[in-house]
Amino acid sequence: MIRSFLSIILPEDEYKRLRVLYFMSEAAFLMGGLLLVGSALNNYWLKWNLEEVEVTFILMMIPMLMAGYTYFRYIFSGIEHTEVSTKQGYKKSAERPLSDVQTGAPRNEIKDTRRGTSRC
């Protein structure tokens, strides 16, 4: 595993980790482009007279926009359900009890905690 401060927030699954890193880099590229276009428009066309507080607020919004972009790309890309490829498979995964989802165990290999046995 690569040691980085991002390891704290990235998923353990290698595929998901790589996709989230792609989403984060897309967000950084888009925000940089928006800043360049916005500053060019301001300097040559709009001539906004922004005060220091307004500029600070705009600059503080950039990390929030990047996090929001990454979050919504993750949600809408469907990588949370990578093992589901059909609508019927999605319905089966949605029917799993919450305890199965939290443990990550397959449906037929969950231990019955009351009796200490496995149910199959």
N, CA, C and O atoms as CSV, one atom per row, in Angstrom:
chain,resi,resn,atom,element,x,y,z
A,1,MET,N,N,0.836,-1.183,0.000
A,1,MET,CA,C,0.000,0.000,0.000
A,1,MET,C,C,0.881,1.246,0.000
A,1,MET,O,O,1.907,1.304,0.678
A,2,ILE,N,N,0.468,2.211,-0.753
A,2,ILE,CA,C,1.200,3.467,-0.838
A,2,ILE,C,C,0.892,4.289,0.406
A,2,ILE,O,O,-0.270,4.451,0.779
A,3,ARG,N,N,1.918,4.798,1.033
A,3,ARG,CA,C,1.721,5.611,2.235
A,3,ARG,C,C,1.507,7.062,1.829
A,3,ARG,O,O,2.389,7.715,1.270
A,4,SER,N,N,0.315,7.538,2.127
A,4,SER,CA,C,-0.048,8.893,1.785
A,4,SER,C,C,-1.134,9.347,2.743
A,4,SER,O,O,-1.820,8.525,3.351
A,5,PHE,N,N,-1.286,10.655,2.875
A,5,PHE,CA,C,-2.351,11.157,3.728
A,5,PHE,C,C,-3.720,10.842,3.116
A,5,PHE,O,O,-4.728,10.853,3.823
A,6,LEU,N,N,-3.764,10.564,1.827
A,6,LEU,CA,C,-5.025,10.209,1.175
A,6,LEU,C,C,-5.480,8.799,1.538
A,6,LEU,O,O,-6.652,8.471,1.353
A,7,SER,N,N,-4.584,7.962,2.048
A,7,SER,CA,C,-4.949,6.598,2.418
A,7,SER,C,C,-6.034,6.570,3.486
A,7,SER,O,O,-6.760,5.584,3.615
A,8,ILE,N,N,-6.142,7.638,4.240
A,8,ILE,CA,C,-7.149,7.708,5.297
A,8,ILE,C,C,-8.554,7.770,4.710
A,8,ILE,O,O,-9.478,7.164,5.254
A,9,ILE,N,N,-8.725,8.497,3.602
A,9,ILE,CA,C,-10.064,8.695,3.068
A,9,ILE,C,C,-10.384,7.802,1.875
A,9,ILE,O,O,-11.543,7.729,1.467
A,10,LEU,N,N,-9.395,7.124,1.305
A,10,LEU,CA,C,-9.639,6.289,0.138
A,10,LEU,C,C,-10.122,4.905,0.545
A,10,LEU,O,O,-9.755,4.418,1.615
A,11,PRO,N,N,-10.943,4.256,-0.289
A,11,PRO,CA,C,-11.412,2.904,0.023
A,11,PRO,C,C,-10.278,1.885,-0.031
A,11,PRO,O,O,-9.225,2.142,-0.614
A,12,GLU,N,N,-10.504,0.734,0.580
A,12,GLU,CA,C,-9.491,-0.327,0.606
A,12,GLU,C,C,-9.396,-1.058,-0.734
A,12,GLU,O,O,-8.316,-1.506,-1.119
A,13,ASP,N,N,-10.506,-1.180,-1.437
A,13,ASP,CA,C,-10.534,-1.877,-2.711
A,13,ASP,C,C,-9.706,-1.110,-3.743
A,13,ASP,O,O,-9.873,0.098,-3.910
A,14,GLU,N,N,-8.811,-1.822,-4.434
A,14,GLU,CA,C,-7.883,-1.167,-5.356
A,14,GLU,C,C,-8.616,-0.492,-6.514
A,14,GLU,O,O,-8.248,0.613,-6.912
A,15,TYR,N,N,-9.647,-1.141,-7.059
A,15,TYR,CA,C,-10.396,-0.560,-8.172
A,15,TYR,C,C,-11.088,0.732,-7.737
A,15,TYR,O,O,-11.019,1.748,-8.429
A,16,LYS,N,N,-11.751,0.679,-6.590
A,16,LYS,CA,C,-12.444,1.874,-6.093
A,16,LYS,C,C,-11.450,2.988,-5.768
A,16,LYS,O,O,-11.711,4.161,-6.036
A,17,ARG,N,N,-10.319,2.613,-5.194
A,17,ARG,CA,C,-9.284,3.586,-4.842
A,17,ARG,C,C,-8.791,4.321,-6.097
A,17,ARG,O,O,-8.659,5.545,-6.094
A,18,LEU,N,N,-8.525,3.575,-7.151
A,18,LEU,CA,C,-8.048,4.179,-8.385
A,18,LEU,C,C,-9.105,5.075,-9.007
A,18,LEU,O,O,-8.785,6.162,-9.488
A,19,ARG,N,N,-10.368,4.635,-9.006
A,19,ARG,CA,C,-11.433,5.450,-9.579
A,19,ARG,C,C,-11.617,6.750,-8.799
A,19,ARG,O,O,-11.818,7.806,-9.400
A,20,VAL,N,N,-11.551,6.685,-7.466
A,20,VAL,CA,C,-11.699,7.890,-6.649
A,20,VAL,C,C,-10.542,8.847,-6.907
A,20,VAL,O,O,-10.739,10.062,-6.947
A,21,LEU,N,N,-9.334,8.308,-7.083
A,21,LEU,CA,C,-8.196,9.170,-7.417
A,21,LEU,C,C,-8.397,9.846,-8.767
A,21,LEU,O,O,-8.047,11.014,-8.936
A,22,TYR,N,N,-8.962,9.112,-9.732
A,22,TYR,CA,C,-9.280,9.732,-11.024
A,22,TYR,C,C,-10.303,10.850,-10.841
A,22,TYR,O,O,-10.159,11.921,-11.430
A,23,PHE,N,N,-11.329,10.613,-10.036
A,23,PHE,CA,C,-12.351,11.626,-9.803
A,23,PHE,C,C,-11.756,12.859,-9.133
A,23,PHE,O,O,-12.118,13.988,-9.464
A,24,MET,N,N,-10.840,12.639,-8.187
A,24,MET,CA,C,-10.200,13.760,-7.505
A,24,MET,C,C,-9.330,14.567,-8.478
A,24,MET,O,O,-9.306,15.796,-8.421
A,25,SER,N,N,-8.625,13.876,-9.360
A,25,SER,CA,C,-7.793,14.602,-10.321
A,25,SER,C,C,-8.657,15.338,-11.340
A,25,SER,O,O,-8.301,16.437,-11.766
A,26,GLU,N,N,-9.791,14.750,-11.739
A,26,GLU,CA,C,-10.713,15.464,-12.626
A,26,GLU,C,C,-11.213,16.746,-11.958
A,26,GLU,O,O,-11.264,17.806,-12.581
A,27,ALA,N,N,-11.578,16.630,-10.687
A,27,ALA,CA,C,-12.078,17.794,-9.952
A,27,ALA,C,C,-11.010,18.879,-9.867
A,27,ALA,O,O,-11.311,20.058,-10.055
A,28,ALA,N,N,-9.769,18.496,-9.585
A,28,ALA,CA,C,-8.694,19.489,-9.500
A,28,ALA,C,C,-8.463,20.166,-10.855
A,28,ALA,O,O,-8.264,21.379,-10.920
A,29,PHE,N,N,-8.491,19.389,-11.920
A,29,PHE,CA,C,-8.304,19.949,-13.258
A,29,PHE,C,C,-9.439,20.911,-13.607
A,29,PHE,O,O,-9.194,22.001,-14.125
A,30,LEU,N,N,-10.685,20.507,-13.323
A,30,LEU,CA,C,-11.827,21.377,-13.620
A,30,LEU,C,C,-11.786,22.667,-12.804
A,30,LEU,O,O,-12.053,23.745,-13.334
A,31,MET,N,N,-11.453,22.561,-11.515
A,31,MET,CA,C,-11.401,23.765,-10.679
A,31,MET,C,C,-10.286,24.704,-11.135
A,31,MET,O,O,-10.466,25.922,-11.136
A,32,GLY,N,N,-9.136,24.148,-11.523
A,32,GLY,CA,C,-8.055,24.980,-12.043
A,32,GLY,C,C,-8.467,25.680,-13.325
A,32,GLY,O,O,-8.182,26.863,-13.512
A,33,GLY,N,N,-9.137,24.950,-14.208
A,33,GLY,CA,C,-9.619,25.551,-15.440
A,33,GLY,C,C,-10.641,26.642,-15.193
A,33,GLY,O,O,-10.609,27.693,-15.833
A,34,LEU,N,N,-11.558,26.384,-14.252
A,34,LEU,CA,C,-12.558,27.398,-13.917
A,34,LEU,C,C,-11.911,28.652,-13.331
A,34,LEU,O,O,-12.329,29.769,-13.637
A,35,LEU,N,N,-10.896,28.469,-12.493
A,35,LEU,CA,C,-10.191,29.628,-11.944
A,35,LEU,C,C,-9.491,30.436,-13.035
A,35,LEU,O,O,-9.535,31.667,-13.027
A,36,LEU,N,N,-8.849,29.747,-13.967
A,36,LEU,CA,C,-8.174,30.454,-15.059
A,36,LEU,C,C,-9.167,31.205,-15.937
A,36,LEU,O,O,-8.944,32.366,-16.282
A,37,VAL,N,N,-10.262,30.545,-16.299
A,37,VAL,CA,C,-11.263,31.196,-17.134
A,37,VAL,C,C,-11.904,32.363,-16.383
A,37,VAL,O,O,-12.106,33.435,-16.954
A,38,GLY,N,N,-12.220,32.156,-15.113
A,38,GLY,CA,C,-12.822,33.227,-14.318
A,38,GLY,C,C,-11.912,34.420,-14.155
A,38,GLY,O,O,-12.357,35.564,-14.248
A,39,SER,N,N,-10.643,34.163,-13.914
A,39,SER,CA,C,-9.716,35.297,-13.751
A,39,SER,C,C,-9.482,36.016,-15.084
A,39,SER,O,O,-9.342,37.239,-15.108
A,40,ALA,N,N,-9.440,35.269,-16.186
A,40,ALA,CA,C,-9.276,35.907,-17.499
A,40,ALA,C,C,-10.497,36.758,-17.833
A,40,ALA,O,O,-10.364,37.884,-18.313
A,41,LEU,N,N,-11.687,36.215,-17.575
A,41,LEU,CA,C,-12.905,37.001,-17.822
A,41,LEU,C,C,-12.936,38.253,-16.954
A,41,LEU,O,O,-13.332,39.326,-17.411
A,42,ASN,N,N,-12.523,38.113,-15.719
A,42,ASN,CA,C,-12.540,39.259,-14.814
A,42,ASN,C,C,-11.545,40.337,-15.256
A,42,ASN,O,O,-11.861,41.525,-15.208
A,43,ASN,N,N,-10.371,39.939,-15.677
A,43,ASN,CA,C,-9.340,40.910,-16.051
A,43,ASN,C,C,-9.648,41.629,-17.364
A,43,ASN,O,O,-9.339,42.811,-17.509
A,44,TYR,N,N,-10.252,40.925,-18.317
A,44,TYR,CA,C,-10.393,41.508,-19.649
A,44,TYR,C,C,-11.814,41.910,-20.024
A,44,TYR,O,O,-12.006,42.678,-20.967
A,45,TRP,N,N,-12.824,41.400,-19.294
A,45,TRP,CA,C,-14.168,41.678,-19.764
A,45,TRP,C,C,-15.089,42.182,-18.664
A,45,TRP,O,O,-15.714,43.232,-18.815
A,46,LEU,N,N,-15.181,41.447,-17.557
A,46,LEU,CA,C,-16.178,41.760,-16.530
A,46,LEU,C,C,-15.762,42.911,-15.619
A,46,LEU,O,O,-16.591,43.747,-15.260
A,47,LYS,N,N,-14.510,42.959,-15.251
A,47,LYS,CA,C,-13.971,44.006,-14.369
A,47,LYS,C,C,-14.730,44.105,-13.042
A,47,LYS,O,O,-15.144,45.184,-12.619
A,48,TRP,N,N,-14.900,42.925,-12.390
A,48,TRP,CA,C,-15.539,42.929,-11.072
A,48,TRP,C,C,-14.624,43.610,-10.069
A,48,TRP,O,O,-13.406,43.438,-10.112
A,49,ASN,N,N,-15.195,44.359,-9.197
A,49,ASN,CA,C,-14.437,44.967,-8.105
A,49,ASN,C,C,-14.743,44.174,-6.833
A,49,ASN,O,O,-15.585,44.567,-6.025
A,50,LEU,N,N,-14.059,43.081,-6.680
A,50,LEU,CA,C,-14.295,42.215,-5.531
A,50,LEU,C,C,-13.485,42.694,-4.339
A,50,LEU,O,O,-12.334,43.113,-4.466
A,51,GLU,N,N,-14.112,42.620,-3.189
A,51,GLU,CA,C,-13.393,42.961,-1.968
A,51,GLU,C,C,-12.654,41.730,-1.465
A,51,GLU,O,O,-12.870,40.621,-1.956
A,52,GLU,N,N,-11.801,41.927,-0.503
A,52,GLU,CA,C,-10.960,40.854,0.010
A,52,GLU,C,C,-11.783,39.702,0.586
A,52,GLU,O,O,-11.413,38.540,0.420
A,53,VAL,N,N,-12.875,40.004,1.251
A,53,VAL,CA,C,-13.716,38.976,1.867
A,53,VAL,C,C,-14.373,38.111,0.797
A,53,VAL,O,O,-14.471,36.895,0.961
A,54,GLU,N,N,-14.824,38.723,-0.298
A,54,GLU,CA,C,-15.464,37.969,-1.365
A,54,GLU,C,C,-14.478,37.037,-2.068
A,54,GLU,O,O,-14.824,35.906,-2.410
A,55,VAL,N,N,-13.269,37.506,-2.279
A,55,VAL,CA,C,-12.250,36.670,-2.913
A,55,VAL,C,C,-11.900,35.493,-2.009
A,55,VAL,O,O,-11.743,34.368,-2.484
A,56,THR,N,N,-11.778,35.746,-0.720
A,56,THR,CA,C,-11.489,34.678,0.232
A,56,THR,C,C,-12.604,33.650,0.246
A,56,THR,O,O,-12.338,32.449,0.300
A,57,PHE,N,N,-13.850,34.104,0.199
A,57,PHE,CA,C,-14.989,33.184,0.182
A,57,PHE,C,C,-14.969,32.320,-1.074
A,57,PHE,O,O,-15.217,31.117,-1.006
A,58,ILE,N,N,-14.677,32.926,-2.214
A,58,ILE,CA,C,-14.620,32.166,-3.466
A,58,ILE,C,C,-13.502,31.129,-3.409
A,58,ILE,O,O,-13.685,29.988,-3.832
A,59,LEU,N,N,-12.348,31.527,-2.886
A,59,LEU,CA,C,-11.231,30.586,-2.788
A,59,LEU,C,C,-11.509,29.460,-1.792
A,59,LEU,O,O,-11.024,28.343,-1.975
A,60,MET,N,N,-12.281,29.740,-0.745
A,60,MET,CA,C,-12.623,28.697,0.229
A,60,MET,C,C,-13.697,27.743,-0.308
A,60,MET,O,O,-13.849,26.636,0.207
A,61,MET,N,N,-14.428,28.154,-1.316
A,61,MET,CA,C,-15.434,27.281,-1.922
A,61,MET,C,C,-14.803,26.216,-2.809
A,61,MET,O,O,-15.411,25.170,-3.034
A,62,ILE,N,N,-13.616,26.453,-3.311
A,62,ILE,CA,C,-12.996,25.536,-4.259
A,62,ILE,C,C,-12.797,24.134,-3.673
A,62,ILE,O,O,-13.169,23.165,-4.335
A,63,PRO,N,N,-12.230,23.969,-2.467
A,63,PRO,CA,C,-12.107,22.609,-1.929
A,63,PRO,C,C,-13.463,21.930,-1.710
A,63,PRO,O,O,-13.584,20.718,-1.887
A,64,MET,N,N,-14.469,22.699,-1.329
A,64,MET,CA,C,-15.798,22.117,-1.142
A,64,MET,C,C,-16.387,21.669,-2.476
A,64,MET,O,O,-17.018,20.614,-2.552
A,65,LEU,N,N,-16.188,22.453,-3.516
A,65,LEU,CA,C,-16.667,22.057,-4.835
A,65,LEU,C,C,-15.931,20.813,-5.330
A,65,LEU,O,O,-16.535,19.935,-5.947
A,66,MET,N,N,-14.637,20.738,-5.063
A,66,MET,CA,C,-13.870,19.558,-5.466
A,66,MET,C,C,-14.365,18.313,-4.736
A,66,MET,O,O,-14.534,17.258,-5.348
A,67,ALA,N,N,-14.597,18.433,-3.435
A,67,ALA,CA,C,-15.107,17.292,-2.663
A,67,ALA,C,C,-16.504,16.904,-3.140
A,67,ALA,O,O,-16.817,15.718,-3.248
A,68,GLY,N,N,-17.335,17.888,-3.423
A,68,GLY,CA,C,-18.681,17.595,-3.919
A,68,GLY,C,C,-18.652,16.912,-5.270
A,68,GLY,O,O,-19.404,15.966,-5.501
A,69,TYR,N,N,-17.795,17.375,-6.165
A,69,TYR,CA,C,-17.661,16.751,-7.483
A,69,TYR,C,C,-17.226,15.293,-7.332
A,69,TYR,O,O,-17.802,14.401,-7.955
A,70,THR,N,N,-16.215,15.059,-6.510
A,70,THR,CA,C,-15.722,13.702,-6.305
A,70,THR,C,C,-16.801,12.809,-5.716
A,70,THR,O,O,-16.969,11.672,-6.157
A,71,TYR,N,N,-17.530,13.302,-4.731
A,71,TYR,CA,C,-18.585,12.529,-4.087
A,71,TYR,C,C,-19.676,12.156,-5.081
A,71,TYR,O,O,-20.077,10.994,-5.145
A,72,PHE,N,N,-20.163,13.121,-5.856
A,72,PHE,CA,C,-21.249,12.829,-6.782
A,72,PHE,C,C,-20.789,11.955,-7.943
A,72,PHE,O,O,-21.568,11.139,-8.434
A,73,ARG,N,N,-19.553,12.101,-8.392
A,73,ARG,CA,C,-19.036,11.198,-9.423
A,73,ARG,C,C,-18.962,9.769,-8.888
A,73,ARG,O,O,-19.265,8.822,-9.614
A,74,TYR,N,N,-18.565,9.606,-7.637
A,74,TYR,CA,C,-18.500,8.281,-7.019
A,74,TYR,C,C,-19.894,7.665,-6.930
A,74,TYR,O,O,-20.079,6.491,-7.248
A,75,ILE,N,N,-20.868,8.455,-6.499
A,75,ILE,CA,C,-22.225,7.955,-6.350
A,75,ILE,C,C,-22.821,7.584,-7.707
A,75,ILE,O,O,-23.374,6.496,-7.864
A,76,PHE,N,N,-22.712,8.484,-8.690
A,76,PHE,CA,C,-23.358,8.256,-9.974
A,76,PHE,C,C,-22.611,7.283,-10.879
A,76,PHE,O,O,-23.178,6.817,-11.867
A,77,SER,N,N,-21.358,6.965,-10.570
A,77,SER,CA,C,-20.623,6.016,-11.401
A,77,SER,C,C,-21.035,4.580,-11.110
A,77,SER,O,O,-20.840,3.701,-11.950
A,78,GLY,N,N,-21.599,4.329,-9.939
A,78,GLY,CA,C,-22.073,2.991,-9.610
A,78,GLY,C,C,-20.992,2.044,-9.142
A,78,GLY,O,O,-21.207,0.832,-9.160
A,79,ILE,N,N,-19.838,2.538,-8.724
A,79,ILE,CA,C,-18.769,1.624,-8.311
A,79,ILE,C,C,-18.999,1.060,-6.919
A,79,ILE,O,O,-18.241,0.203,-6.465
A,80,GLU,N,N,-20.028,1.527,-6.243
A,80,GLU,CA,C,-20.339,0.948,-4.934
A,80,GLU,C,C,-20.878,-0.475,-5.095
A,80,GLU,O,O,-20.718,-1.304,-4.199
A,81,HIS,N,N,-21.509,-0.758,-6.222
A,81,HIS,CA,C,-22.051,-2.085,-6.501
A,81,HIS,C,C,-21.343,-2.669,-7.718
A,81,HIS,O,O,-21.976,-2.900,-8.748
A,82,THR,N,N,-20.050,-2.908,-7.611
A,82,THR,CA,C,-19.280,-3.387,-8.755
A,82,THR,C,C,-19.620,-4.822,-9.120
A,82,THR,O,O,-19.445,-5.215,-10.273
A,83,GLU,N,N,-20.103,-5.616,-8.167
A,83,GLU,CA,C,-20.404,-7.013,-8.456
A,83,GLU,C,C,-21.773,-7.181,-9.093
A,83,GLU,O,O,-22.126,-8.291,-9.491
A,84,VAL,N,N,-22.545,-6.123,-9.201
A,84,VAL,CA,C,-23.882,-6.183,-9.762
A,84,VAL,C,C,-23.824,-5.755,-11.221
A,84,VAL,O,O,-23.358,-4.660,-11.536
A,85,SER,N,N,-24.304,-6.629,-12.114
A,85,SER,CA,C,-24.273,-6.285,-13.533
A,85,SER,C,C,-25.648,-6.267,-14.172
A,85,SER,O,O,-25.798,-5.778,-15.292
A,86,THR,N,N,-26.657,-6.790,-13.485
A,86,THR,CA,C,-28.008,-6.795,-14.033
A,86,THR,C,C,-28.972,-6.191,-13.029
A,86,THR,O,O,-28.643,-6.012,-11.856
A,87,LYS,N,N,-30.159,-5.883,-13.506
A,87,LYS,CA,C,-31.179,-5.314,-12.621
A,87,LYS,C,C,-31.602,-6.341,-11.573
A,87,LYS,O,O,-31.862,-5.983,-10.424
A,88,GLN,N,N,-31.673,-7.607,-11.961
A,88,GLN,CA,C,-32.036,-8.663,-11.018
A,88,GLN,C,C,-30.953,-8.815,-9.937
A,88,GLN,O,O,-31.273,-9.026,-8.767
A,89,GLY,N,N,-29.688,-8.708,-10.324
A,89,GLY,CA,C,-28.602,-8.778,-9.347
A,89,GLY,C,C,-28.641,-7.620,-8.375
A,89,GLY,O,O,-28.337,-7.782,-7.193
A,90,TYR,N,N,-29.017,-6.442,-8.873
A,90,TYR,CA,C,-29.140,-5.276,-7.988
A,90,TYR,C,C,-30.263,-5.483,-6.984
A,90,TYR,O,O,-30.123,-5.128,-5.814
A,91,LYS,N,N,-31.376,-6.055,-7.432
A,91,LYS,CA,C,-32.496,-6.305,-6.512
A,91,LYS,C,C,-32.089,-7.309,-5.437
A,91,LYS,O,O,-32.472,-7.172,-4.276
A,92,LYS,N,N,-31.307,-8.324,-5.830
A,92,LYS,CA,C,-30.841,-9.301,-4.840
A,92,LYS,C,C,-29.926,-8.641,-3.812
A,92,LYS,O,O,-30.030,-8.920,-2.618
A,93,SER,N,N,-29.033,-7.768,-4.272
A,93,SER,CA,C,-28.125,-7.111,-3.327
A,93,SER,C,C,-28.887,-6.133,-2.444
A,93,SER,O,O,-28.496,-5.912,-1.297
A,94,ALA,N,N,-29.954,-5.548,-2.945
A,94,ALA,CA,C,-30.751,-4.627,-2.145
A,94,ALA,C,C,-31.576,-5.371,-1.104
A,94,ALA,O,O,-31.945,-4.793,-0.082
A,95,GLU,N,N,-31.870,-6.650,-1.350
A,95,GLU,CA,C,-32.661,-7.442,-0.409
A,95,GLU,C,C,-31.830,-7.990,0.746
A,95,GLU,O,O,-32.395,-8.479,1.724
A,96,ARG,N,N,-30.517,-7.922,0.656
A,96,ARG,CA,C,-29.670,-8.451,1.735
A,96,ARG,C,C,-29.915,-7.686,3.015
A,96,ARG,O,O,-30.073,-6.466,2.991
A,97,PRO,N,N,-29.948,-8.394,4.138
A,97,PRO,CA,C,-30.098,-7.686,5.417
A,97,PRO,C,C,-28.911,-6.771,5.674
A,97,PRO,O,O,-27.813,-7.000,5.168
A,98,LEU,N,N,-29.144,-5.740,6.462
A,98,LEU,CA,C,-28.107,-4.758,6.741
A,98,LEU,C,C,-26.911,-5.398,7.433
A,98,LEU,O,O,-25.777,-4.976,7.207
A,99,SER,N,N,-27.134,-6.392,8.257
A,99,SER,CA,C,-26.015,-7.044,8.946
A,99,SER,C,C,-25.101,-7.748,7.954
A,99,SER,O,O,-23.889,-7.792,8.165
A,100,ASP,N,N,-25.661,-8.308,6.860
A,100,ASP,CA,C,-24.839,-8.947,5.835
A,100,ASP,C,C,-23.981,-7.917,5.120
A,100,ASP,O,O,-22.816,-8.175,4.817
A,101,VAL,N,N,-24.544,-6.773,4.856
A,101,VAL,CA,C,-23.826,-5.728,4.145
A,101,VAL,C,C,-22.702,-5.177,5.015
A,101,VAL,O,O,-21.610,-4.912,4.512
A,102,GLN,N,N,-22.947,-5.002,6.297
A,102,GLN,CA,C,-21.940,-4.431,7.184
A,102,GLN,C,C,-20.753,-5.364,7.365
A,102,GLN,O,O,-19.613,-4.903,7.432
A,103,THR,N,N,-21.001,-6.671,7.447
A,103,THR,CA,C,-19.897,-7.601,7.640
A,103,THR,C,C,-19.166,-7.898,6.348
A,103,THR,O,O,-18.005,-8.307,6.367
A,104,GLY,N,N,-19.843,-7.694,5.216
A,104,GLY,CA,C,-19.224,-7.973,3.938
A,104,GLY,C,C,-19.172,-9.445,3.613
A,104,GLY,O,O,-18.557,-9.833,2.620
A,105,ALA,N,N,-19.799,-10.274,4.421
A,105,ALA,CA,C,-19.781,-11.711,4.201
A,105,ALA,C,C,-20.809,-12.096,3.150
A,105,ALA,O,O,-21.861,-11.464,3.051
A,106,PRO,N,N,-20.517,-13.132,2.362
A,106,PRO,CA,C,-21.524,-13.611,1.425
A,106,PRO,C,C,-22.752,-14.102,2.183
A,106,PRO,O,O,-22.665,-14.480,3.352
A,107,ARG,N,N,-23.868,-14.093,1.519
A,107,ARG,CA,C,-25.135,-14.399,2.170
A,107,ARG,C,C,-25.160,-15.795,2.794
A,107,ARG,O,O,-25.743,-15.974,3.863
A,108,ASN,N,N,-24.549,-16.775,2.158
A,108,ASN,CA,C,-24.641,-18.148,2.649
A,108,ASN,C,C,-23.563,-18.496,3.669
A,108,ASN,O,O,-23.533,-19.636,4.132
A,109,GLU,N,N,-22.690,-17.591,4.037
A,109,GLU,CA,C,-21.612,-17.904,4.976
A,109,GLU,C,C,-21.639,-17.027,6.223
A,109,GLU,O,O,-20.594,-16.778,6.823
A,110,ILE,N,N,-22.785,-16.572,6.609
A,110,ILE,CA,C,-22.872,-15.713,7.784
A,110,ILE,C,C,-23.095,-16.586,9.020
A,110,ILE,O,O,-23.946,-17.475,9.034
A,111,LYS,N,N,-22.312,-16.306,10.042
A,111,LYS,CA,C,-22.438,-17.076,11.267
A,111,LYS,C,C,-23.649,-16.616,12.053
A,111,LYS,O,O,-23.941,-15.425,12.158
A,112,ASP,N,N,-24.337,-17.591,12.595
A,112,ASP,CA,C,-25.461,-17.286,13.458
A,112,ASP,C,C,-24.887,-17.067,14.855
A,112,ASP,O,O,-24.403,-18.007,15.484
A,113,THR,N,N,-24.940,-15.849,15.333
A,113,THR,CA,C,-24.302,-15.523,16.609
A,113,THR,C,C,-25.047,-16.119,17.794
A,113,THR,O,O,-24.471,-16.271,18.871
A,114,ARG,N,N,-26.293,-16.451,17.617
A,114,ARG,CA,C,-27.051,-17.024,18.737
A,114,ARG,C,C,-26.616,-18.451,19.020
A,114,ARG,O,O,-26.530,-18.858,20.179
A,115,ARG,N,N,-26.338,-19.220,17.962
A,115,ARG,CA,C,-25.972,-20.610,18.162
A,115,ARG,C,C,-24.506,-20.917,17.899
A,115,ARG,O,O,-24.032,-22.007,18.221
A,116,GLY,N,N,-23.776,-19.950,17.308
A,116,GLY,CA,C,-22.370,-20.172,17.018
A,116,GLY,C,C,-22.147,-21.070,15.822
A,116,GLY,O,O,-21.058,-21.625,15.672
A,117,THR,N,N,-23.143,-21.233,14.965
A,117,THR,CA,C,-23.017,-22.082,13.788
A,117,THR,C,C,-23.160,-21.239,12.537
A,117,THR,O,O,-23.615,-20.096,12.567
A,118,SER,N,N,-22.759,-21.844,11.453
A,118,SER,CA,C,-22.908,-21.161,10.162
A,118,SER,C,C,-24.201,-21.600,9.508
A,118,SER,O,O,-24.578,-22.769,9.586
A,119,ARG,N,N,-24.870,-20.677,8.872
A,119,ARG,CA,C,-26.049,-21.057,8.124
A,119,ARG,C,C,-25.685,-21.069,6.650
A,119,ARG,O,O,-24.957,-20.190,6.187
A,120,CYS,N,N,-26.161,-22.010,5.933
A,120,CYS,CA,C,-25.858,-22.131,4.500
A,120,CYS,C,C,-27.123,-22.239,3.701
A,120,CYS,O,O,-27.072,-22.348,2.476
